[in-house]
Amino acid sequence: MADASDKVNEAVNAAKDKVSELANNEKVNEVVDSAKEKLGDLANNEKVNEVVEGAKEKFGELKDKFLGGDNK
């Protein structure tokens, strides 16, 4: 049983090392920062917000229709 446990621990430790390497990798951090910036741009984009609000309204209307709530 100790052999299987040792192998699991080795695999976990190797995975931790790889995750650490990725977290400390400058290129990975640049990509993550760029993605965060793009997501921020999308979140602040007026057109995107209009589409999201429109979709929320439509889903609300569908929910009301199927659940028998008030229709606008």
N, CA, C and O atoms as CSV, one atom per row, in Angstrom:
chain,resi,resn,atom,element,x,y,z
A,1,MET,N,N,0.815,-1.191,0.000
A,1,MET,CA,C,0.000,0.000,0.000
A,1,MET,C,C,0.862,1.259,0.000
A,1,MET,O,O,0.498,2.277,-0.590
A,2,ALA,N,N,1.991,1.174,0.661
A,2,ALA,CA,C,2.861,2.352,0.739
A,2,ALA,C,C,3.364,2.742,-0.641
A,2,ALA,O,O,3.559,3.926,-0.915
A,3,ASP,N,N,3.575,1.770,-1.507
A,3,ASP,CA,C,4.055,2.070,-2.853
A,3,ASP,C,C,3.043,2.909,-3.627
A,3,ASP,O,O,3.412,3.885,-4.278
A,4,ALA,N,N,1.776,2.532,-3.556
A,4,ALA,CA,C,0.733,3.282,-4.258
A,4,ALA,C,C,0.626,4.688,-3.686
A,4,ALA,O,O,0.496,5.661,-4.429
A,5,SER,N,N,0.682,4.786,-2.383
A,5,SER,CA,C,0.611,6.090,-1.721
A,5,SER,C,C,1.797,6.963,-2.113
A,5,SER,O,O,1.641,8.159,-2.362
A,6,ASP,N,N,2.970,6.365,-2.165
A,6,ASP,CA,C,4.166,7.111,-2.570
A,6,ASP,C,C,4.037,7.619,-4.004
A,6,ASP,O,O,4.420,8.748,-4.310
A,7,LYS,N,N,3.498,6.779,-4.871
A,7,LYS,CA,C,3.330,7.182,-6.268
A,7,LYS,C,C,2.331,8.331,-6.391
A,7,LYS,O,O,2.531,9.259,-7.175
A,8,VAL,N,N,1.257,8.258,-5.611
A,8,VAL,CA,C,0.268,9.343,-5.620
A,8,VAL,C,C,0.913,10.628,-5.129
A,8,VAL,O,O,0.732,11.688,-5.728
A,9,ASN,N,N,1.668,10.535,-4.034
A,9,ASN,CA,C,2.345,11.721,-3.500
A,9,ASN,C,C,3.339,12.299,-4.503
A,9,ASN,O,O,3.440,13.517,-4.646
A,10,GLU,N,N,4.067,11.439,-5.191
A,10,GLU,CA,C,5.007,11.906,-6.216
A,10,GLU,C,C,4.270,12.629,-7.341
A,10,GLU,O,O,4.715,13.676,-7.813
A,11,ALA,N,N,3.148,12.066,-7.764
A,11,ALA,CA,C,2.364,12.686,-8.836
A,11,ALA,C,C,1.812,14.034,-8.392
A,11,ALA,O,O,1.838,15.000,-9.155
A,12,VAL,N,N,1.316,14.102,-7.170
A,12,VAL,CA,C,0.786,15.364,-6.632
A,12,VAL,C,C,1.895,16.404,-6.544
A,12,VAL,O,O,1.705,17.557,-6.931
A,13,ASN,N,N,3.036,16.001,-6.041
A,13,ASN,CA,C,4.161,16.939,-5.931
A,13,ASN,C,C,4.634,17.415,-7.298
A,13,ASN,O,O,4.965,18.589,-7.464
A,14,ALA,N,N,4.668,16.520,-8.276
A,14,ALA,CA,C,5.062,16.909,-9.633
A,14,ALA,C,C,4.058,17.905,-10.205
A,14,ALA,O,O,4.443,18.875,-10.857
A,15,ALA,N,N,2.770,17.661,-9.960
A,15,ALA,CA,C,1.736,18.585,-10.441
A,15,ALA,C,C,1.876,19.944,-9.770
A,15,ALA,O,O,1.738,20.978,-10.424
A,16,LYS,N,N,2.149,19.946,-8.470
A,16,LYS,CA,C,2.358,21.215,-7.746
A,16,LYS,C,C,3.528,21.985,-8.344
A,16,LYS,O,O,3.452,23.200,-8.531
A,17,ASP,N,N,4.608,21.275,-8.640
A,17,ASP,CA,C,5.784,21.919,-9.235
A,17,ASP,C,C,5.442,22.545,-10.588
A,17,ASP,O,O,5.856,23.667,-10.882
A,18,LYS,N,N,4.690,21.816,-11.401
A,18,LYS,CA,C,4.316,22.337,-12.722
A,18,LYS,C,C,3.430,23.568,-12.582
A,18,LYS,O,O,3.619,24.551,-13.299
A,19,VAL,N,N,2.469,23.525,-11.668
A,19,VAL,CA,C,1.588,24.675,-11.446
A,19,VAL,C,C,2.405,25.863,-10.964
A,19,VAL,O,O,2.166,26.993,-11.388
A,20,SER,N,N,3.359,25.619,-10.087
A,20,SER,CA,C,4.245,26.690,-9.613
A,20,SER,C,C,5.038,27.292,-10.758
A,20,SER,O,O,5.166,28.512,-10.862
A,21,GLU,N,N,5.569,26.432,-11.616
A,21,GLU,CA,C,6.325,26.916,-12.773
A,21,GLU,C,C,5.448,27.789,-13.661
A,21,GLU,O,O,5.877,28.846,-14.124
A,22,LEU,N,N,4.208,27.339,-13.898
A,22,LEU,CA,C,3.291,28.129,-14.721
A,22,LEU,C,C,2.971,29.466,-14.063
A,22,LEU,O,O,2.941,30.502,-14.727
A,23,ALA,N,N,2.732,29.435,-12.761
A,23,ALA,CA,C,2.391,30.663,-12.035
A,23,ALA,C,C,3.536,31.660,-12.070
A,23,ALA,O,O,3.309,32.870,-12.056
A,24,ASN,N,N,4.754,31.167,-12.114
A,24,ASN,CA,C,5.925,32.042,-12.121
A,24,ASN,C,C,6.435,32.352,-13.528
A,24,ASN,O,O,7.403,33.095,-13.686
A,25,ASN,N,N,5.791,31.790,-14.547
A,25,ASN,CA,C,6.227,31.989,-15.918
A,25,ASN,C,C,5.764,33.359,-16.411
A,25,ASN,O,O,4.569,33.657,-16.412
A,26,GLU,N,N,6.720,34.185,-16.830
A,26,GLU,CA,C,6.413,35.555,-17.254
A,26,GLU,C,C,5.449,35.581,-18.438
A,26,GLU,O,O,4.537,36.406,-18.476
A,27,LYS,N,N,5.645,34.693,-19.395
A,27,LYS,CA,C,4.780,34.661,-20.583
A,27,LYS,C,C,3.349,34.309,-20.192
A,27,LYS,O,O,2.398,34.912,-20.689
A,28,VAL,N,N,3.199,33.331,-19.300
A,28,VAL,CA,C,1.864,32.945,-18.834
A,28,VAL,C,C,1.206,34.131,-18.144
A,28,VAL,O,O,0.026,34.406,-18.362
A,29,ASN,N,N,1.970,34.833,-17.311
A,29,ASN,CA,C,1.413,35.988,-16.612
A,29,ASN,C,C,1.006,37.089,-17.582
A,29,ASN,O,O,-0.006,37.758,-17.373
A,30,GLU,N,N,1.788,37.281,-18.644
A,30,GLU,CA,C,1.432,38.275,-19.662
A,30,GLU,C,C,0.116,37.903,-20.343
A,30,GLU,O,O,-0.741,38.758,-20.566
A,31,VAL,N,N,-0.034,36.627,-20.668
A,31,VAL,CA,C,-1.263,36.168,-21.320
A,31,VAL,C,C,-2.453,36.350,-20.388
A,31,VAL,O,O,-3.512,36.812,-20.812
A,32,VAL,N,N,-2.282,35.990,-19.124
A,32,VAL,CA,C,-3.367,36.139,-18.148
A,32,VAL,C,C,-3.738,37.610,-17.993
A,32,VAL,O,O,-4.920,37.954,-17.986
A,33,ASP,N,N,-2.736,38.480,-17.870
A,33,ASP,CA,C,-3.006,39.912,-17.731
A,33,ASP,C,C,-3.713,40.460,-18.966
A,33,ASP,O,O,-4.631,41.271,-18.850
A,34,SER,N,N,-3.289,40.020,-20.135
A,34,SER,CA,C,-3.925,40.459,-21.375
A,34,SER,C,C,-5.381,39.998,-21.427
A,34,SER,O,O,-6.264,40.759,-21.825
A,35,ALA,N,N,-5.627,38.759,-21.027
A,35,ALA,CA,C,-6.995,38.234,-21.017
A,35,ALA,C,C,-7.864,39.013,-20.035
A,35,ALA,O,O,-9.019,39.321,-20.329
A,36,LYS,N,N,-7.305,39.331,-18.868
A,36,LYS,CA,C,-8.053,40.115,-17.881
A,36,LYS,C,C,-8.399,41.491,-18.436
A,36,LYS,O,O,-9.503,41.995,-18.231
A,37,GLU,N,N,-7.451,42.088,-19.135
A,37,GLU,CA,C,-7.684,43.406,-19.728
A,37,GLU,C,C,-8.786,43.335,-20.786
A,37,GLU,O,O,-9.671,44.189,-20.831
A,38,LYS,N,N,-8.721,42.306,-21.635
A,38,LYS,CA,C,-9.739,42.150,-22.679
A,38,LYS,C,C,-11.113,41.914,-22.067
A,38,LYS,O,O,-12.108,42.469,-22.535
A,39,LEU,N,N,-11.171,41.089,-21.018
A,39,LEU,CA,C,-12.451,40.853,-20.348
A,39,LEU,C,C,-12.981,42.137,-19.728
A,39,LEU,O,O,-14.183,42.400,-19.755
A,40,GLY,N,N,-12.074,42.934,-19.168
A,40,GLY,CA,C,-12.469,44.230,-18.618
A,40,GLY,C,C,-13.014,45.138,-19.704
A,40,GLY,O,O,-14.014,45.826,-19.500
A,41,ASP,N,N,-12.356,45.142,-20.864
A,41,ASP,CA,C,-12.838,45.939,-21.993
A,41,ASP,C,C,-14.237,45.495,-22.413
A,41,ASP,O,O,-15.112,46.322,-22.668
A,42,LEU,N,N,-14.437,44.178,-22.482
A,42,LEU,CA,C,-15.756,43.664,-22.847
A,42,LEU,C,C,-16.805,44.048,-21.812
A,42,LEU,O,O,-17.919,44.437,-22.161
A,43,ALA,N,N,-16.444,43.937,-20.542
A,43,ALA,CA,C,-17.387,44.257,-19.472
A,43,ALA,C,C,-17.774,45.727,-19.507
A,43,ALA,O,O,-18.885,46.085,-19.114
A,44,ASN,N,N,-16.874,46.577,-19.971
A,44,ASN,CA,C,-17.142,48.009,-20.021
A,44,ASN,C,C,-17.675,48.469,-21.374
A,44,ASN,O,O,-17.955,49.654,-21.555
A,45,ASN,N,N,-17.818,47.550,-22.323
A,45,ASN,CA,C,-18.276,47.895,-23.663
A,45,ASN,C,C,-19.790,48.095,-23.654
A,45,ASN,O,O,-20.548,47.191,-23.302
A,46,GLU,N,N,-20.216,49.295,-24.047
A,46,GLU,CA,C,-21.638,49.640,-24.004
A,46,GLU,C,C,-22.478,48.703,-24.868
A,46,GLU,O,O,-23.563,48.289,-24.459
A,47,LYS,N,N,-21.986,48.370,-26.051
A,47,LYS,CA,C,-22.738,47.498,-26.959
A,47,LYS,C,C,-22.913,46.107,-26.341
A,47,LYS,O,O,-23.992,45.519,-26.419
A,48,VAL,N,N,-21.848,45.590,-25.730
A,48,VAL,CA,C,-21.930,44.279,-25.069
A,48,VAL,C,C,-22.965,44.334,-23.951
A,48,VAL,O,O,-23.775,43.419,-23.801
A,49,ASN,N,N,-22.933,45.405,-23.172
A,49,ASN,CA,C,-23.893,45.538,-22.075
A,49,ASN,C,C,-25.326,45.623,-22.586
A,49,ASN,O,O,-26.239,45.077,-21.967
A,50,GLU,N,N,-25.529,46.307,-23.718
A,50,GLU,CA,C,-26.870,46.380,-24.304
A,50,GLU,C,C,-27.355,44.993,-24.714
A,50,GLU,O,O,-28.508,44.635,-24.474
A,51,VAL,N,N,-26.474,44.218,-25.332
A,51,VAL,CA,C,-26.839,42.865,-25.761
A,51,VAL,C,C,-27.161,41.997,-24.548
A,51,VAL,O,O,-28.138,41.248,-24.558
A,52,VAL,N,N,-26.338,42.099,-23.506
A,52,VAL,CA,C,-26.568,41.308,-22.288
A,52,VAL,C,C,-27.901,41.693,-21.657
A,52,VAL,O,O,-28.677,40.823,-21.263
A,53,GLU,N,N,-28.167,42.986,-21.561
A,53,GLU,CA,C,-29.435,43.439,-20.978
A,53,GLU,C,C,-30.619,42.961,-21.814
A,53,GLU,O,O,-31.639,42.540,-21.269
A,54,GLY,N,N,-30.481,43.026,-23.139
A,54,GLY,CA,C,-31.543,42.536,-24.017
A,54,GLY,C,C,-31.792,41.052,-23.821
A,54,GLY,O,O,-32.938,40.604,-23.783
A,55,ALA,N,N,-30.716,40.295,-23.696
A,55,ALA,CA,C,-30.847,38.851,-23.474
A,55,ALA,C,C,-31.513,38.571,-22.133
A,55,ALA,O,O,-32.346,37.670,-22.026
A,56,LYS,N,N,-31.148,39.344,-21.107
A,56,LYS,CA,C,-31.766,39.152,-19.788
A,56,LYS,C,C,-33.266,39.419,-19.851
A,56,LYS,O,O,-34.059,38.691,-19.254
A,57,GLU,N,N,-33.651,40.469,-20.582
A,57,GLU,CA,C,-35.073,40.778,-20.728
A,57,GLU,C,C,-35.805,39.645,-21.434
A,57,GLU,O,O,-36.886,39.235,-21.011
A,58,LYS,N,N,-35.206,39.138,-22.519
A,58,LYS,CA,C,-35.842,38.051,-23.271
A,58,LYS,C,C,-35.977,36.796,-22.415
A,58,LYS,O,O,-37.014,36.132,-22.440
A,59,PHE,N,N,-34.928,36.471,-21.656
A,59,PHE,CA,C,-35.006,35.307,-20.774
A,59,PHE,C,C,-36.082,35.508,-19.720
A,59,PHE,O,O,-36.810,34.574,-19.382
A,60,GLY,N,N,-36.182,36.724,-19.202
A,60,GLY,CA,C,-37.227,37.024,-18.222
A,60,GLY,C,C,-38.609,36.842,-18.818
A,60,GLY,O,O,-39.503,36.291,-18.175
A,61,GLU,N,N,-38.788,37.311,-20.060
A,61,GLU,CA,C,-40.072,37.150,-20.738
A,61,GLU,C,C,-40.395,35.679,-20.953
A,61,GLU,O,O,-41.526,35.247,-20.729
A,62,LEU,N,N,-39.399,34.908,-21.390
A,62,LEU,CA,C,-39.617,33.471,-21.594
A,62,LEU,C,C,-39.953,32.774,-20.284
A,62,LEU,O,O,-40.842,31.925,-20.231
A,63,LYS,N,N,-39.235,33.139,-19.230
A,63,LYS,CA,C,-39.498,32.538,-17.917
A,63,LYS,C,C,-40.927,32.831,-17.490
A,63,LYS,O,O,-41.648,31.938,-17.044
A,64,ASP,N,N,-41.336,34.103,-17.632
A,64,ASP,CA,C,-42.698,34.481,-17.258
A,64,ASP,C,C,-43.729,33.727,-18.092
A,64,ASP,O,O,-44.759,33.288,-17.581
A,65,LYS,N,N,-43.434,33.585,-19.383
A,65,LYS,CA,C,-44.365,32.893,-20.276
A,65,LYS,C,C,-44.529,31.431,-19.873
A,65,LYS,O,O,-45.645,30.915,-19.814
A,66,PHE,N,N,-43.402,30.765,-19.594
A,66,PHE,CA,C,-43.465,29.343,-19.261
A,66,PHE,C,C,-43.927,29.078,-17.838
A,66,PHE,O,O,-44.506,28.028,-17.558
A,67,LEU,N,N,-43.676,30.019,-16.940
A,67,LEU,CA,C,-44.066,29.814,-15.546
A,67,LEU,C,C,-45.380,30.504,-15.210
A,67,LEU,O,O,-45.841,30.441,-14.070
A,68,GLY,N,N,-45.983,31.158,-16.191
A,68,GLY,CA,C,-47.276,31.788,-15.978
A,68,GLY,C,C,-47.212,33.115,-15.250
A,68,GLY,O,O,-48.212,33.563,-14.690
A,69,GLY,N,N,-46.050,33.749,-15.248
A,69,GLY,CA,C,-45.912,35.052,-14.594
A,69,GLY,C,C,-46.434,36.157,-15.478
A,69,GLY,O,O,-47.014,35.903,-16.534
A,70,ASP,N,N,-46.225,37.386,-15.042
A,70,ASP,CA,C,-46.664,38.554,-15.806
A,70,ASP,C,C,-45.870,38.679,-17.089
A,70,ASP,O,O,-44.645,38.558,-17.084
A,71,ASN,N,N,-46.563,38.920,-18.182
A,71,ASN,CA,C,-45.906,39.222,-19.455
A,71,ASN,C,C,-45.914,40.713,-19.668
A,71,ASN,O,O,-46.903,41.384,-19.375
A,72,LYS,N,N,-44.815,41.235,-20.180
A,72,LYS,CA,C,-44.753,42.672,-20.450
A,72,LYS,C,C,-45.006,42.904,-21.909
A,72,LYS,O,O,-45.001,44.048,-22.362
